[in-house]
Amino acid sequence: MKFARHNLFVAIEIICLCLALMSGCVLGWGSF
């Protein structure tokens, strides 16, 4: 249970990080 929950949180963090990078790239291209 603990390992599964830890993996879930890690996956959520990675997804949030990817979304932040994607939104940052979109905003960067939009500013250009």
C-alpha positions as CSV (number, residue, x, y, z in Angstrom):
1,M,0.0,0.0,0.0
2,K,2.7,2.5,1.0
3,F,4.7,1.8,-2.2
4,A,1.6,2.0,-4.4
5,R,0.7,5.4,-2.8
6,H,4.3,6.6,-3.2
7,N,4.4,5.6,-6.8
8,L,1.0,7.4,-7.4
9,F,2.3,10.6,-5.9
10,V,5.5,10.4,-8.0
11,A,3.4,9.9,-11.1
12,I,1.2,12.9,-10.2
13,E,4.3,15.0,-9.6
14,I,5.8,14.0,-13.0
15,I,2.5,14.7,-14.8
16,C,2.3,18.2,-13.1
17,L,5.9,18.9,-14.0
18,C,5.2,17.9,-17.7
19,L,2.1,20.1,-17.8
20,A,4.0,23.0,-16.3
21,L,6.8,22.6,-18.9
22,M,4.2,22.4,-21.7
23,S,2.3,25.4,-20.5
24,G,5.6,27.3,-20.1
25,C,6.6,26.4,-23.7
26,V,3.1,27.5,-25.0
27,L,3.3,30.8,-23.1
28,G,6.9,31.3,-24.4
29,W,5.8,30.7,-28.0
30,G,2.8,33.0,-27.5
31,S,5.0,35.8,-26.2
32,F,7.1,35.6,-29.4
